[in-house]
Amino acid sequence: MTAEYLGMNYAVALSCGTAALHLCVKLAAERINPGAEPGNSLAGQRVFCSDMTFDASVNPVVYEGGETVFIDTETDTWNMDPEALEKAFKLYPDVKLVVLAHLYGVPAKMDEIVTICRKHGALIVEDAAEAMGARYDGSVVSGMCGSFGDFNAISFNGNKIVTGSSGGMFVTNNKDDADKVRKWSTQSREAAPWYQHEELGYNYRMSNIIAGIARGNILHIDEHIAQKKAIYERYREGLKDLPVVVNPFEDKAKLNYWLSCLLIDESAMCQQVRGEKEYLYVSEPGKSCPMEILDALSAFNVEGRPIWKPMHMQPMYRMNGFVTREGNGRGCTNAYINGGYVDVGADIFQRGLCLPSDNKMKSEEQDVIIDIIHRCFR
Ligand SMILES: *Cc1c(COP(=O)(O)O)cnc(C)c1O
């Protein structure tokens, strides 16, 4: 069902998107480094990764002993910046793997990214956890998100556009890869009358109950996308008089509108500082900031979220490589220079937030949210 929807030959049901990403990374490592040691199959290897994403995208690289090098974000789609990626290959020419996420259901710049990866002989793990149902019609590649990578993962987690309450899938056109993932996910059980094991396995398979829910839910994907799109458009319309923009995208992209976000114009930002776990802001007439808006929503028992905090700003990944379009390699982490952040990810994190986007939200409820946001700017 999923494979057919994505225009691919095989989809293997797994316990979660993270498990799918782990097995994607394992397959990639085997190809790059045949006979590598399981659990350490990326030993000594750097891997280029999306920076502004959920850490589930990139942790599997570490599960396999690899070293993540983060690639800054671009402003047109809030995904991996092809210019920064090209520069990263100059700095680290030996890299053979790229882990790319499509953020919030907005396709990344696949034409450019696929071209760069082909040129440098690098494989792509595509994290389409948030992007099932999103489409990209480029001049180099075209198709559904989850079909562009050498290895592809989607998620059926409770908050995704199609859900089984949890669950995920590995998606591929390669039968051997599909068979291998199926086997690894069931503790690498060999075809024998008893439990016979020749290699390291995992308990990553999807339960039958989750599969039932996901199969029921997937029938409604078009409806979910239509509802999410209506939510996005109501925000765009309702907030157009404010100094904010909603998530940007390219013409060749068709979103699944999974999550509506907004970005506050630099000139309309009140002062806001965030430490590791705490924050402060100074309210100012005519201005606001993400934490002020999130507090205002929360006072009405409405949940918004900050943008994914970039990986290069996370304590556990802070010392890893980080490549920006400008500057020479790992410059400053969220350093404020001449009134502007030197990296795009830190800037979007500073000025952006995720708006309530549940498809069960009523339009009257959304009107209240839009009104609360207006009051923050008064
Ligand atoms: C949700 C998500 C995942 C992980 O999926 P799970 O099914 O929760 O393990 C991975 N990457 C991104 C970008 C996600 O949003």
The ligand as a Tripos MOL2 file, in Angstrom:
@<TRIPOS>MOLECULE
LIG
   15    15     1     0     0
SMALL
NO_CHARGES

@<TRIPOS>ATOM
      1 C1          9.2550   11.7750   13.6610 C.3       1 LIG1
      2 C2         10.5520   11.9100   13.0330 C.ar      1 LIG1
      3 C3         11.4780   10.8570   12.9860 C.ar      1 LIG1
      4 C4         11.3350    9.5890   13.7520 C.3       1 LIG1
      5 O1         10.2100    8.8650   13.5940 O.3       1 LIG1
      6 P1          9.7050    7.9190   14.7630 P.3       1 LIG1
      7 O2          8.6720    7.0730   14.0980 O.co2     1 LIG1
      8 O3          9.1320    8.8050   15.8280 O.co2     1 LIG1
      9 O4         10.8600    7.1240   15.2650 O.co2     1 LIG1
     10 C5         12.6470   11.0230   12.2840 C.ar      1 LIG1
     11 N1         12.9230   12.1700   11.6690 N.ar      1 LIG1
     12 C6         12.0810   13.2160   11.6860 C.ar      1 LIG1
     13 C7         12.4610   14.4530   10.9310 C.3       1 LIG1
     14 C8         10.8850   13.1290   12.3810 C.ar      1 LIG1
     15 O5         10.0680   14.1900   12.4340 O.3       1 LIG1
@<TRIPOS>BOND
     1     1     2 1
     2     2     3 ar
     3     2    14 ar
     4     3     4 1
     5     3    10 ar
     6     4     5 1
     7     5     6 1
     8     6     7 2
     9     6     8 1
    10     6     9 1
    11    10    11 ar
    12    11    12 ar
    13    12    13 1
    14    12    14 ar
    15    14    15 1
@<TRIPOS>SUBSTRUCTURE
     1 LIG1         1 GROUP 0 **** ****
